[in-house]
């Protein structure tokens, strides 16, 4: 399965969604039936049964959780050999984009985003879902301050077969790197790496080469990051049982945020 080829402005997807701007893997369109804007993301389907399951995995994982920190899924439609996920359009930019343009965030901004992201993760985990790819590129910071977790393509959840791929180098947990089945604690590790990137501008174990980064994930110690150092160190513990829970991480970040605002 791969992302869909471009669809030009004015073209109609599934006899309903009128493309408003050129679409590569995704973009904006108009739902002509309900007369509202939507976002589209398309995937070429090479093996219908297998690839359909991959796309539906992402849509179902998001659709089963009712939380403002998740994008609304409206529909999944097929047109030829392309499956399109139809979803709520989001404003703002990904955290990865913000970091690349503006550089590292001040601690108060990073903790604000972190607290919102933890709330989303808690709701996701309570629904039996493990995201498996928490990273700045999958965190959308909307214009109104809403923080949305995206990128559920390799998520796992109870009773549904999942893709066997792991997460993203630089943010993957040690247990995922070793090929073990991850649980919510793996997402908390990736959250810690994302929080680190928020205040440092790069993931904690980025060594340039993939193999060097991989070894650093398994063996390295991240540098301290000021007041966030203790909580990030805990989240990045090599052994899952040593990491704080989402509630413990939230309490620690809330305390740091209150001290920062005093």
N, C-alpha and C positions, 0 to 999 in steps of 0.2 A: 504494500500500500504506500502511496506517496501523495503529497499535496497536489491539488488540482491545477491544471493549466489555467491561464488567464481567461476571463470572461469579460467582454467589452461592455462599455456603458450602453444602457438602453436594452440590453438583452434580457430575456425572461428566463428565470430558473424555475423549473417545475410548474410552469404556467401560472405563476403567482408572484414571484419575487423579482421586481424590476431593478436591475443593477444600476446604481447611481454613479459609480466610479469603477475604473478597471479593477478586476479581481484577480489576484494570483491565488494564494492559498486562502485568502479571506478578504472581506471588505464590507462596505455598506450597501444596502439595497432598500427598496420600498415594498412592503407587503401590500399589494394592490387590493386584496380582499378586505383587510382590516384597516388599511390606510395608515400605517405606522412604519417608522424606520426599523430595520432589523440589521443584524450582522450575520454574514454568511462565512462559513469555513468549509472548503471542499476538499475531498480526498478521492484520488483515482483508486478504483477497486480492480485489482488484478485477479484476486481469488475471491469471488463473491461471498462464500460462507465465512471464510476466515477473516477477510478484511471488513465485511459488514460487522462482525463481532467486535473488531477493534474500535471502529467508529462508535458503535452503540455502547461500548463499555464506557467511553468518555461521557457520552450524553446521559446515560443512565446514572452514572456515579454522581454527576452534578444535579440531575433532576430529582434524585431521591432525598436531597437535603434542602430544607426551607431556611435560608439564611441570607441576609443582605450582602454577606461577603462572598457569595457565589453568583455567577452570572446566570440569568434566567434562560432556560432552554425552551424554545417554542416548538421546534419540530425537527425531524430528520427526514429528508426527502432524497429520492434518487432521480438523477437525470442521466441517462445513458450509463457510462461506466464511472460516474462520479456520485458519491454520497455527499450531501450538503447538510451540515448542522446549522440550523436557523436559531439564532439566539438574540438576546438583549444586546443592543449596542452600548458600548462603554465609552465614557469620556476619559480624558487624562492620558497618562503614559505608564508603561511598565516601570517598575523600580529599576530594572537594568538600564532603561533609557535615561531615567533621571540621573542615575549615577554616572553614566557615560557623558552626559551633557553638563551637569552641575557639580560632579565630584561627590566625595563623601558627605553624608548628612550630619548635621549637629546631633548630639545625643538626644535632645528632647524630641526631635523629629523622628529619629530612628526608633525611639521607644514608643512613640505614638503609633507608628506603623506596625511595630512589633506587637503591641497590645491588641490591635484590631485583627492582625493575622492570627494570633493565638486563639482568639474567639472563634474564628472561622475553623481552625484546625480542631478545636474541641468539638464543634458541631459535626464536622466530618468524621472524626473518630467515633463519636457516639453513634453514628449511623453505620458503623462497621466498615468504614472506608479508610484505606491507607493511601495517601496521595502518591508517595514514592518519588516525587520530583519537585519538591519545594525549592525554589530559587528565585532570584530577582526577576528573571524574565517571565516568571509565572505569577508575579504579584503586580496587579494593576492598581495604581493610585489614581483615583478618579478626581475630576475637577472639584467635586463637592467634599472631598476628604474621605469618601468611601474607599475601603481597601478590599479588593476582590482577588481571591485565589483562583487562578486559571490553570490550564495544562493538565487535565485529568486523563490524558491519553493512556498512561500506563498504570493508572490507579488500580488497586485491588479491593474487592469487597466480597462479603460473605456470599457463598453460593454461586459465584460467577467466575468462570475461567478467565485468567488474565494473561496479558503479554508477559513473557519471561524476561524482558529487558530490565536493566537496572536504571538508576537515575543518571544525573549529569555529573561528570567529573568536576571536582571542586566543591560539590554540595552533597554528594552521595555519602551515606553513612558507612562506617567500617563493615557492618554486617552485610549490607548490600554489596559492597565491594568484594566481599568474600563469597558472594553467591547465595547467601542465606535468605530465607523468606523474611521480609521486614514486617514489623508491627508498628503501631503508632509512635513508638520511641524513635524509629528511624526518621519519621517526619520531624520530630523535635530536634534531632541532630541537624537535619537540613535547615530547619528554622534557625538554629544557632549559627550555622554557616551564613545564612542570609542576613541575620542581624549583624554579624561580623562585617559582611560586605557593605552593609548600610553605613557603617561608621568608618570603614577603612577603604572602601572603594573597590575591593577585590576579595575573592573567597579566601579563607584562612590557609588553605593548603595548595594554593596555585603556585606551581613550580615551573610553569611553561610547558614542558613536555608531559604528555598524559601519564607515562609510566612513573615519572618523578612525583607527579601530583598524587597518583594512586598510592605510592609508598608513603607519602607524607600523611595521607588520610589514615593509613594503618598505624603509623609510628610517630608522626610529628606532634609537636606541641604548639598551639597557636600563640602568637604574641599577645600580650595584654592589651586591652582596649579601654583604658581608663575605668570609670565607674561601672561599665558594663562587663569588665573582665571576669569577675567571679561567676556571673550567671552564664556568660558565653562558655567559659571553661567547663561548667557543669553540663551544659547542653551538648558540648563536643566531647564528652567522655567516650572513650573507646568502647566501654562495656555498657550496653543499653540499661542495665539495672542501676547504674550509677547516675543516670541522667535525672534531672528534676521532672516532675509531671507538668502538664500544661498549667494546672492551677498553681503549682509552686513557682513556675517561671513567671506566670502572670503577677503573682504577689510580689516577686522580686523586682520586676520591671515597674510595677505601680509605685513601689517605694522609691526607686531611682527617679521616676518621673516627678514624683511629689517633691523630692529634694531638689531636683533641677529647676522646679518652678518657684521655689521659696526665695 
